[in-house]
Amino acid sequence: MQEQDLAPPVALPMLSPAARRRQLKEKAIAALITAVAFTGIAALVLILVFVAKEALLLVTDAAAREEASFSKMFLPQLVRKGKPLAYVWQPVSGVPKVSMIPLFVGTLKTTAVSMLVAVPLGIFGALFAAEFAPRRLREVLKPTIELLAGIPSVVLGFFALMVMASFLQDTFGFTSRLNAVVAGLGLALAIVPVIFTVTEDALTAVPRSYREASLALGATPWETAWKVVLPAAAPGILAACVLGFGRAIGETMIVLMASGNAAIVSANLGDSVRSLSATIAAEMGEVVVGSPHYALLFFIGVELFLFTFLLNMLAGVWTKKVIQRLKGGAG
Amino acid sequence: MKHTTRKVVGLSLVSLTGLAAFVMVAMLALILLDVVRGGWSHVSWQFLSQAPTDGMMGGGIFPALFGTAALTLLMTLAVMPVGVLTAVYLHEYAPPSSLLARAVRVAVANLAGVPSIVFGLFGLGFFILFVGRGLDHALGYEQLHWAQPGILWAALTLAVLTLPVVIVSTEEALRAVPQEHRTASLALGATQSQTLARVVLPGALPGILTGAVLAISRGAGEVAPILFTGAAYFLPDLPTSLNSQFMHLGYHTYVLATQSPDVEATRPLLYATVLVLLLLTFALNLVAVLIRTRTRRKAAAGH
């Protein structure tokens, strides 16, 4: 109260009408741009909502609840009288059998094969590019991997189906031409660029002072790369593997074309398999909209979404960690 | 003695990593060689300009080429404004340490990792069954008009899928515009939006174009999202409206490779189709790389 008596109130600057109009226009443009920025968030939420919405039938509809209950999806079922309980995916037979276990097994088998091949290949390749390769060679190597990343997955599926399948069958004598190994190797081609690129980024983010200190202590270049640079970038490399894993789980066309699409539960990598993603792609075309089978396919979609979402968050956290670690260590 | 073991271990590590790099390059070369060898002799003007005939056993791929081009054009029209404006928000408008900006970044990173088949489900559930049905009700169509697979829905689905590509590369392009340009423009009395429209965006244009080309090359090759949102098995007529189905190079490849009535007879057609699809995506990627290196060189020389 007192202050107001002492000092005259500060007058707002008087804007001319034109200036005020301009200010209003600026505010409107900023609001519009901010509104558009919500699209990314909206898209992510809408994807989950609208895929889950079609799957909700499994809970709300009595017939669907009966045909595809959670126990039928995840526990062993009596398939034929007198036979042992089993996991069977056969959603369009007279008595639909909807066990998801064969699909999980199939997805894990192809993913495991692809990771076994792509992780060492990607990490070692990145180590070579970042630490050992002469500059010329590195400048050829990186665009080449980018080119590999640019190949559409349907072309990789085609290559696995037409070329790799016959070659592998002739070499290893698989009983089924299309199997988890063929699909997994095809998948490896798709995820190797992801692992390579992210690992290479993590390795080049390691400050030069680390290398110089190591070399000054008398370590050889390979000792520096193996014992200093690689451990410093470890969280980033882990993130690369997690990203590759997520990509392999969700990849559709390669597995659809090269896995044989038979829902078999076995430990043999030479058997045909059916993955979660390929099941959606193969069965959505003929399914009756609103049927339990239809809701099941969307439920698989929800599973894939949540799976990959978690993996991505994890990879994001680890990527941040590598930056923090290097900043903290160097500063 | 210890010295020699160290040398041997070092040499083997270097050669092992070199081998890994070599294997990756060799796989790419193997794929390219196989596709070119199998498809080269069959790619001709007729192949590119004719529709498939004899139940896919003969003829060409013109409807698939046209469908792919129309699809990616629609997708680009949808994704570019949204992607560019989002990046503009993140880089030019968002307050530092803004919660919204952080949330958008996390969402975009996660969007990039959503499996492509889930985008297909989303397109079916959202665009066709929700928006399409809503439109049909609102416009009073008796029969299915918008609530069915069509090129518009497939294009919008792909636009959501390629959104992260555009946002990330546009943000990179905005980062490359020197801060002094903005300061100079503002100091001359230009407003923020004038600075954006006449200084920042023109400066970032090559990078934005790179993003567009990358999105097109990614979108043109994706098959899983269009499986149930608009791609057709066999459709010699070209799509005439936004709700018609269309043929697509990638889907055509899938059909020829897996559902051919006579594998031997369709093999040359299949290889030629794959060759065209590969050439198309590689050409687009090459264009993106060229724009990027040209602007980088310019930036290095000019400023």
HADDOCK unambig.tbl for C-alpha pairs under 7 A between the chains (distance, minus, plus):
assign (segid A and resid 26 and name CA) (segid B and resid 193 and name CA) 6.49 0.50 0.50
assign (segid A and resid 33 and name CA) (segid B and resid 85 and name CA) 5.89 0.50 0.50
assign (segid A and resid 33 and name CA) (segid B and resid 86 and name CA) 6.89 0.50 0.50
assign (segid A and resid 33 and name CA) (segid B and resid 89 and name CA) 5.91 0.50 0.50
assign (segid A and resid 34 and name CA) (segid B and resid 89 and name CA) 6.00 0.50 0.50
assign (segid A and resid 36 and name CA) (segid B and resid 82 and name CA) 6.36 0.50 0.50
assign (segid A and resid 36 and name CA) (segid B and resid 85 and name CA) 6.56 0.50 0.50
assign (segid A and resid 36 and name CA) (segid B and resid 86 and name CA) 6.02 0.50 0.50
assign (segid A and resid 37 and name CA) (segid B and resid 85 and name CA) 6.88 0.50 0.50
assign (segid A and resid 37 and name CA) (segid B and resid 86 and name CA) 4.30 0.50 0.50
assign (segid A and resid 37 and name CA) (segid B and resid 89 and name CA) 6.32 0.50 0.50
assign (segid A and resid 38 and name CA) (segid B and resid 104 and name CA) 6.91 0.50 0.50
assign (segid A and resid 40 and name CA) (segid B and resid 104 and name CA) 6.17 0.50 0.50
assign (segid A and resid 40 and name CA) (segid B and resid 107 and name CA) 6.05 0.50 0.50
assign (segid A and resid 40 and name CA) (segid B and resid 108 and name CA) 5.79 0.50 0.50
assign (segid A and resid 41 and name CA) (segid B and resid 104 and name CA) 5.82 0.50 0.50
assign (segid A and resid 41 and name CA) (segid B and resid 107 and name CA) 5.27 0.50 0.50
assign (segid A and resid 44 and name CA) (segid B and resid 107 and name CA) 6.47 0.50 0.50
assign (segid A and resid 44 and name CA) (segid B and resid 111 and name CA) 6.16 0.50 0.50
assign (segid A and resid 47 and name CA) (segid B and resid 122 and name CA) 5.47 0.50 0.50
assign (segid A and resid 50 and name CA) (segid B and resid 122 and name CA) 6.17 0.50 0.50
assign (segid A and resid 50 and name CA) (segid B and resid 125 and name CA) 5.69 0.50 0.50
assign (segid A and resid 50 and name CA) (segid B and resid 126 and name CA) 5.86 0.50 0.50
assign (segid A and resid 51 and name CA) (segid B and resid 121 and name CA) 6.31 0.50 0.50
assign (segid A and resid 51 and name CA) (segid B and resid 122 and name CA) 5.67 0.50 0.50
assign (segid A and resid 51 and name CA) (segid B and resid 125 and name CA) 6.35 0.50 0.50
assign (segid A and resid 54 and name CA) (segid B and resid 125 and name CA) 6.95 0.50 0.50
assign (segid A and resid 121 and name CA) (segid B and resid 20 and name CA) 5.05 0.50 0.50
assign (segid A and resid 124 and name CA) (segid B and resid 17 and name CA) 4.58 0.50 0.50
assign (segid A and resid 124 and name CA) (segid B and resid 20 and name CA) 5.87 0.50 0.50
assign (segid A and resid 125 and name CA) (segid B and resid 17 and name CA) 5.41 0.50 0.50
assign (segid A and resid 125 and name CA) (segid B and resid 18 and name CA) 6.63 0.50 0.50
assign (segid A and resid 125 and name CA) (segid B and resid 20 and name CA) 4.94 0.50 0.50
assign (segid A and resid 125 and name CA) (segid B and resid 21 and name CA) 4.27 0.50 0.50
assign (segid A and resid 127 and name CA) (segid B and resid 17 and name CA) 6.56 0.50 0.50
assign (segid A and resid 128 and name CA) (segid B and resid 17 and name CA) 5.08 0.50 0.50
assign (segid A and resid 128 and name CA) (segid B and resid 18 and name CA) 5.72 0.50 0.50
assign (segid A and resid 128 and name CA) (segid B and resid 21 and name CA) 6.93 0.50 0.50
assign (segid A and resid 132 and name CA) (segid B and resid 14 and name CA) 6.80 0.50 0.50
assign (segid A and resid 144 and name CA) (segid B and resid 25 and name CA) 6.74 0.50 0.50
assign (segid A and resid 148 and name CA) (segid B and resid 28 and name CA) 6.05 0.50 0.50
assign (segid A and resid 150 and name CA) (segid B and resid 281 and name CA) 6.95 0.50 0.50
assign (segid A and resid 151 and name CA) (segid B and resid 278 and name CA) 6.80 0.50 0.50
assign (segid A and resid 152 and name CA) (segid B and resid 221 and name CA) 4.77 0.50 0.50
assign (segid A and resid 152 and name CA) (segid B and resid 222 and name CA) 6.52 0.50 0.50
assign (segid A and resid 154 and name CA) (segid B and resid 223 and name CA) 6.98 0.50 0.50
assign (segid A and resid 154 and name CA) (segid B and resid 250 and name CA) 6.34 0.50 0.50
assign (segid A and resid 154 and name CA) (segid B and resid 254 and name CA) 6.57 0.50 0.50
assign (segid A and resid 155 and name CA) (segid B and resid 274 and name CA) 6.57 0.50 0.50
assign (segid A and resid 158 and name CA) (segid B and resid 257 and name CA) 6.52 0.50 0.50
assign (segid A and resid 159 and name CA) (segid B and resid 31 and name CA) 6.96 0.50 0.50
assign (segid A and resid 222 and name CA) (segid B and resid 10 and name CA) 5.51 0.50 0.50
assign (segid A and resid 247 and name CA) (segid B and resid 113 and name CA) 6.97 0.50 0.50
assign (segid A and resid 250 and name CA) (segid B and resid 115 and name CA) 4.59 0.50 0.50
assign (segid A and resid 251 and name CA) (segid B and resid 115 and name CA) 6.32 0.50 0.50
assign (segid A and resid 252 and name CA) (segid B and resid 117 and name CA) 6.49 0.50 0.50
assign (segid A and resid 252 and name CA) (segid B and resid 224 and name CA) 6.65 0.50 0.50
assign (segid A and resid 253 and name CA) (segid B and resid 224 and name CA) 6.54 0.50 0.50
assign (segid A and resid 257 and name CA) (segid B and resid 258 and name CA) 6.79 0.50 0.50
assign (segid A and resid 277 and name CA) (segid B and resid 117 and name CA) 6.55 0.50 0.50
assign (segid A and resid 281 and name CA) (segid B and resid 224 and name CA) 7.00 0.50 0.50
assign (segid A and resid 285 and name CA) (segid B and resid 228 and name CA) 6.70 0.50 0.50
assign (segid A and resid 298 and name CA) (segid B and resid 121 and name CA) 6.97 0.50 0.50
assign (segid A and resid 301 and name CA) (segid B and resid 118 and name CA) 5.59 0.50 0.50
assign (segid A and resid 305 and name CA) (segid B and resid 114 and name CA) 6.09 0.50 0.50
assign (segid A and resid 305 and name CA) (segid B and resid 118 and name CA) 6.90 0.50 0.50
assign (segid A and resid 308 and name CA) (segid B and resid 113 and name CA) 6.51 0.50 0.50
assign (segid A and resid 308 and name CA) (segid B and resid 114 and name CA) 6.31 0.50 0.50
assign (segid A and resid 309 and name CA) (segid B and resid 110 and name CA) 6.16 0.50 0.50
assign (segid A and resid 309 and name CA) (segid B and resid 114 and name CA) 6.98 0.50 0.50
assign (segid A and resid 312 and name CA) (segid B and resid 110 and name CA) 5.97 0.50 0.50
assign (segid A and resid 312 and name CA) (segid B and resid 113 and name CA) 6.57 0.50 0.50
